[in-house]
Structures are given as structure tokens and as C-alpha cells.
Amino acid sequence: MEQTLDRRDAPSGLRSFLFAPGNHPRKVEKVFGAGADVVILDLEDAVAVAEKEATRAVVVAAMRSPRQSLGYVRVNSSESRWCSGDLEAVVGPWLDGIVLPKAESAEQVREISERIAECERRAGMRPGTLDLMPLVETARGVEFSAAIAGASPRVSRLAFGGGDYTTDLDLTWTPEEHELAYARAKLTHGSRIAGIEPPVDTVVIQIKDIERFRQSAQNGRRMGFTGKLCIHPDQVMPCNETFTPTRAEVERARAVIRAFEQAEAQGSASIQVDGQFIDYPIVAKARRVLALVERVEVGLPEGGLADGISET
């Protein structure tokens, strides 16, 4: 049967998700110019308990300001005493999405989605407007990732938190990241089953080790992730490069589609291109590459694809 593109095959093109502490006005001011596709202002781990409530107003002020990136807020966990207040304070037409930490069940995600809907109504917004990105970062969350992914229509993608995950299981987080393979596979499979976009990969806590970040991003991309969480502006450029199809990949995809369409017009659905067997699944993957490039290109500098995609 002929393969067609759906939401899973045409991801949004969001590659880099940059965290910034919500309680540092100078960092908040600068972070939106770092080149990330999404900026996540944090109310959770990066904010001391004594500053959590006061930080909400700082975050809203930043989101109201002109910005080039999408704006998300990571609220405190649903079990915390701050979560409801966080949502009531930050939800408004100035916001694009909410990041939910410690996501561990579908029930939890549905409850938060309902709370967001109530806040949207109070803000005069259509319920369901805001995106919800569950952050899966525990053994329980990983095991129930498919249910979490399908828990609410407002969940477009999952994100993976490797720091808390390795702590939860007392794993050694190595540069090779073999210990993350199971969790990554569960998130990509769960996302596919739920019919949402591919997930967003974990942070790398070695801020100055850009080569380790690149290796981790490549690991995630090979496992089916299409973006990555960043915790420093220096990580944004290598993140965008890794998750943008290269010029060679784009040219290969175009060649595959062109050759296949010619063969299909002549009644054949299986051919060879440069020694590789090509049929509908391979063509679907090629079309996915071009669909991603088209989405990414919207945010590239003037000059488009030729100036924007990486060479390697």
C-alpha cells in the first residue's frame, strides 16, 4: 500500500529547546536571542523555593515581550504545592506551551491538561490552544511513555530527562550513553504508537563539552529523536545542525523520490538507486526528510536552504 505523510511523518521542525532560569531577568532577556526554536523558562529545578512564587511574574513579563522563539514554561511537578499556582499565573495568550516535569502516568497528564483548559478559559483563550510537553525522567515514566503520549490531544511530543532518569535508576551516565538506549527506544516507540511527533532528547549537563553534546545529539537522532533539550546557549547551534538534514541527505531524498516517481509512472514500485533497494517505505522516509526541511527552512536566515543547512 502506498505510504502517505501524517502528523508523525511531517514534524514541526522544532529542534532546539533551550532552558533558562525564570528568576534571572538578564538571562531571560538574552535567551530569546540565542537562536533556539523554543525557549523554556523554568519555574522548577532552576528556581529556589523562596523565589518560586515571585518568579511567575518575571516569566510572564518575558513572554509578553517581543521574541523570535516559541515560549514555553516548565512548571513545578503536579504533586508540588506550586503547580496549580504556576498554571494560573503563566497561562495566557502570550504563551505557547507548558512543560510538565516528572510525567509518570496518563491520568497525571490528563489532570494537568484539564487544569490548563480551565486557565485558558479564564484567560479568554480557546481550550486546547497551548501545547503540553510531558518530561519523562523516571523509570515509571519511561515504562508508561506510550500512555503518557496518548493521554491528551494537546500533547504534541514527549521530552526525555536523562539526568533524573539516571539518578532514579542509579545509572552511570557515560559519554557513549548506552545506558539511555532503552529509555530512548521506549519514548520513540510510544510516540509513534500515540501518533504524535517524535520526542525531544535529553540535556547534556557538561556545558563546556560541546563535542560530548554533539555525540549525544547524534545518538538521539539515530534513535528517532528530532530535537534536543539545551541548558546553555552554546549548545543551540550544534543542536540545530545535528537535527537539520544535511545537504547530502536532502539531495539523496530528492533523487530517491524523483527516481521512484518515474518508475511508479511506468508501473514499478521497487527500483534501485545507486545500489540501494527502493520501495514505498524508503520513499516515505525520503519524503519525511523533505517535509522536515520545509518546516525548518521557515526559521532559517535569508537565503533559505542553501545558506542554512549543514554541510556534513
C-alpha positions in Angstrom: 0.0 0.0 0.0 1.2 3.5 -0.8 2.7 5.3 2.2 1.3 8.8 2.9 2.6 11.5 5.3 0.7 12.2 8.5 1.5 14.3 11.6 4.2 11.8 12.6 5.9 12.0 9.3 5.9 15.8 9.0 7.3 17.0 12.3 7.2 20.7 13.2 10.8 21.3 12.6 11.4 22.3 16.3 14.9 21.1 17.0 16.4 23.1 20.0 14.6 23.6 23.3 16.7 26.0 25.5 16.1 26.2 29.2 16.7 29.3 31.2 16.1 30.1 34.9 12.9 32.2 35.2 14.3 34.2 38.1 17.3 35.7 36.3 16.0 38.7 34.3 19.3 39.3 32.5 19.5 35.7 31.4 15.8 35.7 30.4 16.3 38.8 28.3 19.3 37.3 26.4 18.0 33.7 26.0 15.4 34.6 23.3 18.2 35.8 21.0 20.3 32.6 21.3 18.8 31.0 18.1 16.8 28.3 19.8 13.5 27.2 18.2 11.9 27.1 21.6 12.8 28.8 24.9 11.7 27.2 28.1 11.6 29.5 31.1 12.0 27.4 34.3 10.0 27.6 37.5 11.1 24.2 38.7 14.6 22.9 39.4 16.4 26.2 38.5 14.5 28.3 40.9 15.0 28.3 44.7 11.9 27.5 46.8 11.9 31.0 48.3 11.7 32.6 44.8 9.2 30.3 43.0 6.1 32.4 43.5 7.8 35.8 42.7 9.4 34.3 39.6 6.0 33.8 37.9 5.6 37.5 37.2 9.1 37.7 35.7 8.3 34.8 33.4 5.0 36.3 32.2 6.7 39.7 31.6 9.3 38.0 29.5 6.7 36.1 27.5 4.8 39.3 26.8 7.9 40.9 25.3 8.6 40.6 21.5 10.5 37.4 20.8 11.7 35.3 17.9 11.4 31.9 19.6 8.4 30.0 20.8 7.9 30.4 24.5 7.2 27.5 27.0 7.3 27.4 30.8 8.3 24.5 32.8 6.0 24.5 35.9 6.6 22.6 39.1 5.6 19.0 39.3 1.9 18.1 39.6 2.4 16.8 43.1 4.1 20.0 44.3 2.3 22.8 46.1 3.2 25.3 43.4 1.9 23.6 40.2 -1.7 25.0 40.3 -0.4 28.5 41.1 2.2 28.3 38.3 -0.5 27.4 35.8 -2.9 30.1 37.0 -0.1 32.7 36.7 1.6 31.9 33.4 -1.2 30.7 31.2 -2.3 33.4 28.7 -2.2 34.4 25.1 1.5 35.3 25.4 2.4 31.6 26.0 3.0 28.7 23.5 3.3 25.7 25.8 3.8 24.1 29.2 6.5 21.6 30.1 5.3 19.1 32.8 8.2 17.6 34.8 8.2 14.1 36.3 5.4 12.9 34.0 4.6 9.3 35.1 1.0 8.5 34.1 -1.7 9.2 31.6 -4.0 10.3 34.5 -1.5 12.9 35.6 -1.2 14.3 32.1 -5.0 14.4 31.7 -5.4 16.2 35.0 -2.9 18.9 34.1 -4.4 19.3 30.7 -7.8 19.9 32.3 -6.2 22.5 34.7 -4.6 24.2 31.7 -8.0 24.3 29.9 -9.6 26.0 33.0 -6.8 28.6 32.9 -7.3 29.1 29.2 -11.0 29.8 29.7 -10.2 32.4 32.4 -7.7 34.0 30.1 -10.2 34.2 27.2 -8.4 31.5 25.2 -9.9 28.6 23.3 -9.3 25.4 25.5 -6.7 23.3 23.9 -4.7 26.2 22.5 -1.5 25.6 24.5 0.9 22.7 23.8 1.7 20.4 26.7 5.1 18.6 26.6 5.5 15.9 29.3 9.0 15.5 30.5 9.7 11.8 31.0 12.5 11.4 33.5 11.9 8.3 35.8 11.7 4.6 35.3 7.9 4.7 35.8 7.6 7.5 33.3 9.6 5.5 30.7 7.5 2.4 31.2 4.2 4.3 30.7 5.5 6.6 28.0 3.1 5.3 25.4 0.1 6.0 27.6 1.5 9.4 28.5 2.0 10.2 24.8 -1.6 9.5 24.0 -3.2 11.0 27.2 -4.3 14.3 25.7 -4.8 15.9 22.3 -2.7 18.8 23.5 0.4 16.6 23.8 2.4 17.1 20.6 5.6 15.5 21.8 7.4 14.0 24.8 10.8 15.0 26.1 13.4 12.9 27.8 15.2 13.9 31.0 18.4 11.8 31.3 19.6 13.5 34.5 16.7 12.5 36.7 16.4 9.2 34.8 20.0 8.1 35.5 19.6 9.2 39.1 16.3 7.3 39.6 17.9 4.1 38.5 21.4 4.9 39.9 22.9 4.5 36.4 26.3 5.8 35.3 25.8 8.4 32.6 28.7 7.7 30.2 29.7 9.7 27.1 28.6 6.8 24.9 25.1 6.7 26.5 24.4 3.0 26.0 22.6 3.2 29.3 20.0 5.5 27.8 19.2 3.3 24.8 16.2 1.5 26.4 14.5 4.7 27.5 15.1 6.4 24.2 13.6 3.4 22.4 10.5 3.4 24.7 9.9 7.1 24.0 10.2 6.9 20.3 8.0 3.8 20.1 5.5 5.3 22.5 5.3 8.5 20.5 4.8 6.6 17.2 2.1 4.4 18.7 0.3 7.5 20.0 0.5 9.3 16.6 2.4 12.3 17.9 5.6 13.9 16.8 9.0 12.2 17.6 10.3 13.0 21.1 12.9 15.6 22.2 16.1 14.2 23.6 17.8 14.8 26.9 20.0 17.6 28.1 23.8 17.2 28.4 25.0 18.6 31.7 28.6 19.0 30.6 28.1 22.6 29.5 31.6 23.3 28.2 32.0 19.9 26.4 30.4 20.7 23.0 31.8 17.6 21.4 30.0 15.4 24.0 26.8 17.4 23.3 27.2 16.7 19.6 27.8 13.0 20.2 24.7 12.8 22.5 22.6 14.7 19.9 23.7 12.2 17.2 22.8 9.3 19.5 19.4 10.8 19.9 18.9 11.4 16.2 19.9 7.8 15.4 17.3 6.6 17.9 14.5 8.6 16.2 14.5 11.9 18.2 14.1 15.1 16.2 15.2 17.7 18.7 17.1 18.1 22.0 16.9 20.0 25.3 19.7 22.5 25.8 20.8 24.2 29.0 23.3 26.7 27.6 23.2 29.0 24.5 26.4 27.4 23.2 24.6 24.1 22.7 21.9 25.6 20.4 24.0 25.8 17.2 25.3 22.2 17.3 21.8 21.1 18.2 20.2 22.8 15.2 23.0 21.5 13.0 22.5 17.9 14.2 18.8 17.8 13.8 18.7 19.6 10.4 19.0 17.3 7.4 22.4 17.8 5.7 22.7 18.9 2.1 23.7 15.4 1.1 20.6 13.9 2.9 18.4 16.4 1.1 19.9 15.7 -2.3 19.6 12.0 -1.7 16.0 12.2 -0.7 15.1 14.2 -3.8 16.9 11.7 -6.0 15.1 8.8 -4.4 11.7 10.4 -4.8 12.4 11.6 -8.4 13.6 8.1 -9.5 10.7 6.3 -7.7 8.0 8.6 -9.2 9.4 7.9 -12.6 9.4 4.2 -12.1 6.0 4.2 -10.5 4.6 6.0 -13.5 5.8 3.1 -15.5 4.1 0.5 -13.2 7.0 -0.4 -10.9 7.1 0.1 -7.2 10.6 -1.3 -6.5 13.8 0.0 -8.0 17.4 0.5 -7.2 19.1 3.9 -6.8 22.9 3.8 -6.5 22.8 0.2 -5.5 20.1 0.6 -2.8 16.8 -1.1 -3.0 13.9 1.5 -3.0 10.3 0.8 -2.3 7.4 2.7 -0.6 8.9 2.7 3.0 12.2 4.1 1.8 10.3 6.8 -0.3 8.2 7.7 2.8 11.4 8.3 4.8 12.8 10.5 2.0 9.6 12.5 1.9 9.9 12.9 5.7 13.3 14.4 5.2 12.0 17.0 2.8 9.0 17.7 4.9 11.3 18.4 7.9 13.5 20.7 5.8 10.5 22.7 4.6 9.4 23.3 8.2 13.0 24.1 9.3 13.6 26.5 6.4 10.9 28.9 7.6 13.2 29.8 10.5 16.5 29.9 8.6 18.3 33.1 7.7 17.5 34.9 4.5 18.8 32.8 1.6 17.0 29.7 2.8 18.2 26.2 2.5 21.4 26.8 0.6 22.7 29.1 3.5 21.0 27.3 6.3 21.6 23.5 6.2 24.7 22.0 7.5 27.2 20.6 5.0 28.1 17.4 6.8 
